[in-house]
Each structure stands twice: as C-alpha cells, then as structure tokens.
Amino acid sequence: MEKQNEVNMKRKVFILHEIYGVNDFIKMQAEAYSNANTTVECISLYIDNRIFPYKQEQHAYAYFITEIGFDTPLEQLTEKILEARSHYDEVLLIGFSVGATLAWRLSTLPLQGIVCVYGSRIRQYLDVIPSCPTLVILPSHEKSFNVHDLKGTLDALPSVHTKQYLGQHGFMDCNHSNYFYESYLQAQAEISQFFEIKQSQGGLSNESK
C-alpha cells in the first residue's frame, strides 16, 4: 500500500522565469520545491538560455516582448505539460512576472495547480477562466495599474485564490531592489502550503472546483 501511495504522490513542477531568465532566484525557487516525490524543471523561454542582469531591466523587457512575447511559447509549453501528464500523477506550474502571465494563459490545461507571482499582464487576459486551482500572488502596488482592481476581478473567479503582500513587483527576489523580506516569507509559505494541499488531494484536485 505504501508503494502505491508513493506512486500517487509523484509530482512535476515547472517554473517559468521573469524577463531575466533562469537566474539564481529561479534556481533557488526550484530547490525550495524539490523533494523525493517532486521533480522541478526550470524552463528557459530563451533559446540560448541567456540571463540578463537586473541593471538591464529595460533591455530584458524589450527583448522578451519583441523576441518571445506571450503567444509564441504557448504551443511548446503546452506540449511539455501534456507530455509530463503522461508520466506524473500531478503537474503543477509556477510563473514569475512574465512567466506568471504565461502560466495564467495555460491554466485551462489538465494541471493540478498553478501559481502566478506578480503577473501584471494577467490583466490583459481576463477572458481566461482557469480550470484548475490557481493561486495568484500580488504586490500591494504596481506602477502601471491598480492592483486592487485586478484582485477584485480575480477573486470573482471560482478556481482562483488571490493573496496580496506589502511591496512592489519583485518583492520575493532577494537579489532584486524591491525585495521585501517579510512579504517574501509570507508568500513563500503560502506557495508551499498550496503545493502541499495539491499533494494531499492527489490527482483529484480538479474535482474541488
């Protein structure tokens, strides 16, 4: 019986990075969720696996928008997720910033859970209705839009749970100028709890919506 339980708990977590690429912060996130029953894979949206330093934020953003965008990666990411579904009991997705917006757009796939961390462009894709449990982590303030309005809209969706923490975009990244330690701890605990809930529910988490 124990062996059967172990098989049922096999999970795959995909992580989608910010405009900077698979940097140290993303790798640290991968370590945080990896364990005996969970395999974590950081997907680079950049063909050459490039990493931008934080001081090149504007250049990194321009590169992502012009060379990658929010449409082109969807087909490849969908294939990866569906392939993983044939090998793992549970497949979860966590995205940060632009990666969070991509994760949001993939939330109609047969996933067991999605976490979107400060995905500000989600506001452009509110026609997407997640079919799996979706946790959206928001900062208290964004320069380009009203976060509270977005939170109110997302709270109305049945499968979406939002959490808002004091700070600005990037508050979870200890290497970022907007890092806010207390909010990082709270958000990290919330994400870990979300993943544990998915584990305890097994492959039936979609039944709860």
Backbone torsions as a table, in degrees:
resi	resn	phi	psi	omega
1	MET	NA	-38.2	-179.2
2	GLU	-63.2	-39.4	-179.6
3	LYS	-63.5	-40.2	178.3
4	GLN	-61.8	-41.5	178.8
5	ASN	-63.2	-39.1	179.8
6	GLU	-63.5	-40.8	178.8
7	VAL	-63.5	-41.9	-178.5
8	ASN	-65.0	-22.0	-176.8
9	MET	-94.4	4.0	178.8
10	LYS	-66.7	123.1	-176.3
11	ARG	-130.3	151.4	173.2
12	LYS	-122.9	130.3	175.9
13	VAL	-117.2	122.4	173.9
14	PHE	-99.0	137.7	177.0
15	ILE	-116.5	128.4	176.9
16	LEU	-106.8	126.9	-170.5
17	HIS	-82.7	175.1	174.7
18	GLU	-82.3	-171.9	179.7
19	ILE	-60.9	-19.8	-174.1
20	TYR	-79.7	-14.7	-177.4
21	GLY	96.3	-171.4	-178.5
22	VAL	-79.7	80.2	-178.1
23	ASN	-93.5	-169.8	-176.2
24	ASP	-60.8	-37.6	-179.9
25	PHE	-62.5	-45.8	-179.6
26	ILE	-63.8	-39.7	178.7
27	LYS	-65.7	-36.8	176.7
28	MET	-64.7	-38.1	176.9
29	GLN	-63.7	-40.0	178.3
30	ALA	-60.8	-41.9	179.1
31	GLU	-65.4	-33.7	-176.6
32	ALA	-65.2	-29.6	-174.5
33	TYR	-107.8	-3.3	-178.8
34	SER	-82.5	132.5	174.2
35	ASN	-153.0	-171.8	-174.5
36	ALA	-59.1	-30.0	-176.9
37	ASN	-104.3	-1.2	-174.2
38	THR	-128.0	122.8	174.6
39	THR	-101.0	128.9	-178.5
40	VAL	-112.7	134.3	177.7
41	GLU	-129.0	124.5	175.0
42	CYS	-89.5	119.6	-178.8
43	ILE	-95.3	122.4	175.2
44	SER	-85.7	126.3	178.0
45	LEU	-80.3	-7.8	-179.3
46	TYR	-101.9	127.2	-176.7
47	ILE	-57.1	-38.8	-178.2
48	ASP	-91.7	10.4	178.8
49	ASN	56.5	30.0	-177.2
50	ARG	-65.9	152.8	176.5
51	ILE	-127.6	127.9	178.8
52	PHE	-96.6	137.7	172.2
53	PRO	-70.9	155.6	-177.2
54	TYR	-59.7	-31.1	-178.1
55	LYS	-68.3	-13.7	177.7
56	GLN	-102.1	33.0	-176.3
57	GLU	-52.9	-48.5	-177.3
58	GLN	-63.5	-42.0	179.3
59	HIS	-65.8	-42.2	179.9
60	ALA	-62.4	-42.4	-179.4
61	TYR	-65.0	-45.3	179.9
62	ALA	-62.0	-40.6	179.7
63	TYR	-63.6	-45.4	-179.2
64	PHE	-61.7	-47.3	-176.5
65	ILE	-64.3	-42.3	-175.5
66	THR	-82.7	-35.0	-174.0
67	GLU	-98.1	-26.0	-175.0
68	ILE	-117.3	-69.8	178.5
69	GLY	77.9	-178.2	-175.6
70	PHE	-99.1	3.4	179.2
71	ASP	-108.3	-49.6	-172.8
72	THR	-54.1	-43.5	-176.0
73	PRO	-72.1	-13.8	-169.8
74	LEU	-61.2	-42.3	-177.2
75	GLU	-63.9	-47.6	-179.6
76	GLN	-65.3	-40.9	179.5
77	LEU	-66.3	-38.5	177.3
78	THR	-61.5	-44.3	178.5
79	GLU	-60.4	-43.8	179.5
80	LYS	-61.0	-44.5	-177.6
81	ILE	-66.4	-45.8	-179.2
82	LEU	-66.0	-35.5	175.8
83	GLU	-63.9	-43.9	179.3
84	ALA	-63.8	-33.0	-179.5
85	ARG	-62.5	-24.1	179.5
86	SER	-83.4	-9.0	-177.8
87	HIS	-116.8	-17.6	-175.7
88	TYR	-126.0	148.2	175.6
89	ASP	-65.5	-40.7	-177.6
90	GLU	-130.4	137.7	173.9
91	VAL	-126.2	123.5	-179.8
92	LEU	-121.5	156.9	-175.4
93	LEU	-134.2	132.0	175.7
94	ILE	-128.7	131.7	-179.6
95	GLY	-129.6	148.8	179.1
96	PHE	-118.7	129.3	177.2
97	SER	57.3	-116.8	179.3
98	VAL	-61.0	-33.6	176.6
99	GLY	-65.2	-31.4	178.2
100	ALA	-69.5	-37.9	178.0
101	THR	-66.5	-40.1	175.9
102	LEU	-64.1	-41.7	178.2
103	ALA	-60.0	-42.7	178.5
104	TRP	-58.3	-42.6	-178.6
105	ARG	-70.2	-16.3	178.4
106	LEU	-97.6	4.7	-172.2
107	SER	-73.2	-3.3	176.0
108	THR	-92.7	-2.1	177.5
109	LEU	-77.2	163.8	-179.2
110	PRO	-74.7	66.2	178.6
111	LEU	-99.7	162.5	177.2
112	GLN	-96.5	-8.8	178.1
113	GLY	174.5	149.6	178.7
114	ILE	-136.4	139.7	174.2
115	VAL	-120.5	126.7	178.8
116	CYS	-117.1	114.2	-177.0
117	VAL	-105.3	120.0	-174.0
118	TYR	33.9	58.8	174.2
119	GLY	-88.9	82.8	-172.0
120	SER	-63.2	-28.7	-178.4
121	ARG	-78.9	-3.4	175.1
122	ILE	-53.9	-31.2	-177.6
123	ARG	-61.4	-16.9	179.0
124	GLN	-89.9	-6.4	-176.0
125	TYR	-128.1	44.1	-177.8
126	LEU	-77.6	-0.4	172.3
127	ASP	-78.4	-12.7	177.4
128	VAL	-78.6	128.1	177.1
129	ILE	-115.4	104.9	-177.0
130	PRO	-56.6	137.9	178.0
131	SER	-102.0	2.5	177.9
132	CYS	-130.0	162.4	177.0
133	PRO	-55.5	127.6	-174.8
134	THR	-131.4	122.7	177.9
135	LEU	-103.4	122.9	178.9
136	VAL	-112.3	117.8	178.4
137	ILE	-97.1	123.3	-177.4
138	LEU	-121.5	148.5	171.8
139	PRO	-80.8	171.5	178.2
140	SER	-78.9	-18.6	-175.7
141	HIS	-148.4	137.5	171.4
142	GLU	-129.0	143.1	-177.4
143	LYS	-67.3	-34.6	-167.9
144	SER	-97.4	-7.9	-179.1
145	PHE	-161.5	171.3	-179.7
146	ASN	-87.9	109.0	-176.6
147	VAL	-64.3	-36.8	-176.9
148	HIS	-64.8	-35.3	176.7
149	ASP	-65.0	-43.7	178.7
150	LEU	-63.1	-43.2	179.6
151	LYS	-58.8	-43.2	179.8
152	GLY	-61.4	-40.3	179.0
153	THR	-66.3	-44.4	-178.0
154	LEU	-68.7	-35.2	-179.7
155	ASP	-61.7	-21.9	-178.7
156	ALA	-79.7	-11.5	-178.7
157	LEU	-85.8	134.5	-171.4
158	PRO	-63.4	-33.5	-175.8
159	SER	-97.1	2.8	-172.9
160	VAL	-105.8	132.8	175.7
161	HIS	-121.4	122.8	-178.9
162	THR	-108.2	146.1	174.2
163	LYS	-134.4	135.0	-178.2
164	GLN	-119.6	133.9	-177.7
165	TYR	-126.8	150.2	-179.9
166	LEU	-61.5	129.7	179.1
167	GLY	137.6	-178.9	-179.9
168	GLN	-115.3	177.0	179.2
169	HIS	-50.6	124.1	-179.5
170	GLY	99.4	7.3	-172.4
171	PHE	-65.6	-15.4	-179.4
172	MET	-86.3	-14.6	-172.3
173	ASP	-93.6	112.7	-176.4
174	CYS	-65.8	-15.3	178.9
175	ASN	-96.5	-1.4	-177.2
176	HIS	-96.1	149.1	-178.8
177	SER	-65.2	-20.6	-180.0
178	ASN	-94.7	10.0	-179.1
179	TYR	-57.2	132.6	178.8
180	PHE	-132.7	106.6	-168.0
181	TYR	-56.6	-49.6	-176.0
182	GLU	-62.0	-42.8	179.7
183	SER	-68.3	-36.2	175.9
184	TYR	-58.8	-47.4	-179.4
185	LEU	-60.4	-43.9	-178.5
186	GLN	-66.0	-44.4	-178.9
187	ALA	-67.6	-40.9	179.8
188	GLN	-62.5	-40.7	178.6
189	ALA	-65.7	-39.6	179.9
190	GLU	-64.0	-43.1	179.4
191	ILE	-65.9	-44.2	179.4
192	SER	-61.2	-41.1	178.3
193	GLN	-65.1	-40.8	178.4
194	PHE	-59.2	-44.4	179.5
195	PHE	-66.1	-37.6	179.2
196	GLU	-67.5	-37.1	176.3
197	ILE	-62.0	-42.4	178.2
198	LYS	-61.5	-39.9	-179.6
199	GLN	-64.7	-43.9	-177.3
200	SER	-68.7	-27.5	179.1
201	GLN	-83.2	-13.7	-179.7
202	GLY	63.3	-149.6	-177.9
203	GLY	-76.8	6.1	-175.8
204	LEU	-101.0	9.6	-173.4
205	SER	-62.7	-25.6	178.2
206	ASN	-70.4	-17.1	-178.7
207	GLU	-71.4	-18.5	-172.5
208	SER	-83.6	-6.0	-174.3
209	LYS	-72.4	NA	NA
